[in-house]
Amino acid sequence: MSTDTLPAKAAAAPAAASPGGRNTLRSKRRRNALRTLAFMSPWLIGFGFFFAYPLVSTLYFSFMRYDGLNPPTWRGVENWTYVFSDLPKFWPAMQNTLWLAVVMVSCRVVFGLGIGMLITKIKTGAGIFRTLFYLPYLAPPVAATLAFVFLLNPGTGPVNSLLEAVGIPAPSWFNDADWAKPALTVLAVWGVGDLMVIFMAALLDVPKEQYEAAELDGVSAWQRFRYVTLPNISPIVLFAVVTGIIGAMQYYTQPIVAAKVASGVMGGSGATFQPGYPDDSTLTLPQLVYSLGFSQFNYGAACVVALVLFAFSMAFTALLMRRRGGLIGSGD
Amino acid sequence: MPARPRRAAAALATTASIALFASACTGSANNAAADDPNAQTTITFWHGWQDPAEVKAITDNVARFEKAHPNIKVKVVGGINDDKLGQALRAGGSNGPDVVSSFTTSNVGKFCSSGALADLKPFIEKDKLDLDKIFPKVLQEYTQFEGKRCSLPLLSDAYGLYYNKDAFKAAGLDPEAPPKTWSEFAKVAKTLTKPKGDSYERLGFMPNYLGYETVVEHYMSQWKHNGYFDADGRSTVAKDPAFAEMMTYQKSLVDSLGGFQKLDKYRTTFGDEWGAKHPFHTGQVAMQLDGEWRLNFIKKADVGFDVGVAPLPVADDEIAEYGKGYLSGTIMGIAPQSKKQNAAWELLKFMTTDTDAVVGFANDIGNVPSTLEALKSPALKFDPRFKTFLEIAQHPESTTMDGAVNGASYQETLSALAHKYEKGQVPDLKKGLADTAAQIDRDIAATK
């Protein structure tokens, strides 16, 4: 945002030197401000409609009893106290989202970087491997999740048959509260192709002479990675972490599909599906927003959870951006 | 950001929000039932059926309506679930539905109390329909909420017991004498179970709450209880001992048949509930709690063994009520934003109350007819086994689930406890039920 003020300042400086006095100065300033506003207006309108308005109304509705049909009525902080102290699903959803933001994102970054490094080193057939690792990313999330629930099925899945054949006790994956999130992480790591491509581009950009200099100094492979590669690609790592965390905050499709298929409750006249199967272990905050707002017609509480989610991702991003000085090398 | 744009943005946001609030608040209350039902018009009807045979049945039924009302054309849209329905009913708009149907009777409370479905009282009064003479009591009950009638029943579902007669014979049981009490049932389920390694070759019965239709509310109908809420609208799950009895029995069944872990692992080998590889079809389980519609699925899957049908067992001390069961069904209502509500009402009235239409549709789809007259109709074609379900549907002690302002949420809360209890994660059931009741009350208070 700091650049927006620049034209005003730059224009104001020569105006101060002119003999017109304070009034001309003020009108010039006003004109400049208006002109700035005019140039900014497309962004302002977009910002207003797609960011400020939804945010303000979310805040407004968080203090209202609102079902989407009848006029909202004031209910003070009741929605807030309900979500924080009376909604038992809120804390598991919060923990799961946090878990996914930390574990899933780190796994994805580490694997993306690892595979990117391996592939940049491969001399022959690199194209084939690149394609192989990128392809899963193109799989639609629902189809990919269905495939993983099938592969990791505790009763009939090939993965568990294999594990049992070699004598490793096989977990129940999507059917076990302790293993459901790791199973989702495996799925996320499988689709790491997008990060791999970005990391590959960054890795190929690292100046060769730095490696050569390091070689002359006789550094180990780890030192080469730690003191040459990492500082050069740290902005990309930061990008991967921030976008990964935002993605984790919005994580919805995969856990809901996995829970539906693994629990066998696909809909129909009988059972009602409870997101989060098994035992709320895959319930994320976006699912809670959806179920409060769209299934229970309780927009007020849904808005509270949405605001928590917003604050959460803002805090994460701000924290990471602050630490940027440490993350990004001196060359930046 | 400099002061001016910030103020401008704030002003813009305020203006935008005022405009949007104004439009959001006005959409719901106006009753637009001023259209002429005899004029040439096209209405849109949303339903949830997906199976091709069932979709054809509904299209045929609509064709019968169009023949009787040549001025009204009906655009039929299938595969709609309740979440999609709820959003469309709130959003309104010209592409939205005029008439809707839903399978989830527990959402009626939400739809009626919020006004997501239009009040049908003026239409019923206009046509002088006497609902007591048309629909069975339970069906009237689950289509209204706290005195507000926003839907009518379109066919119903009755739940009973399906059993594999060949498996009964092989296990030395009388295939003509299915168990009538839950304690008999536990013995039979055990006798029918054939272990194989650390799993099963055949399981007598899958008691787990995720074993398709073996959900809390379906079990509950076989224990005498007076609904899920008392006269003040507070949860009864802790006060009424029936809930604890049902859950204790279900847990004993889980434990005696091999324990939760083993059963749940076996469950993961089952095929889809709506597909040909359903565990009852494949012989993986010998008894199944299911709806009357399973008969059609069994015929289509050509299961290769003799299938018997009976009412579900009842609690040992309630044997006098044997023959009852759980009832639910499809409901139909009118979108309040529809500009063609009178035409929509014609379709709704035809499909829910016209005996020929109800019987024809029931014959096509294999569901229980929803009107008293259709239940007795000689035109009703059915498998002799279907008679069991017709009797369950008319049994005076048959029950359904209650509606609530937040839809099926209270059942989810109760089921969550039940799921934990069957796994052995709830050491004190009494306390668990008390906490659950308090939670249900809090959730409802937060939505009201």
Interface residues (C-beta under 8 A of the other chain):
Chain A: M1 D4 T5 A8 A33 T36 L37 M40 L44 I45 F47 G48 F49 A52 Y53 V56 S57 Y60 R65 D67 G68 L69 N70 P71 P72 E78 N79 Y82 D86 L87 P88 N153 P154 G155 T156 S172 N175 A262 S263 G264 V265 M266 G267 G268 S269 G270 A271 T272 Q274 D279 D280 F294 S295 Q296 F297 N298 A301
Chain B: M1 P2 R4 P5 A8 A9 A10 L12 A13 T14 A16 S17 L20 F21 C25 G27 S28 A29 N81 D82 D83 G86 Q87 L89 R90 F103 T104 S106 K110 S114 G115 A116 D157 S199 L210 G211 Y212 E213 V215 H218 D264 K265 Y266 R267 T268 T269 F270 D272 E273 W274 G291 W293 S328 T330 V405 N406 G407 A408 S409 Q411 E412 S415 A416 H419 K420 Q439 R442 D443 A446 T447 K448
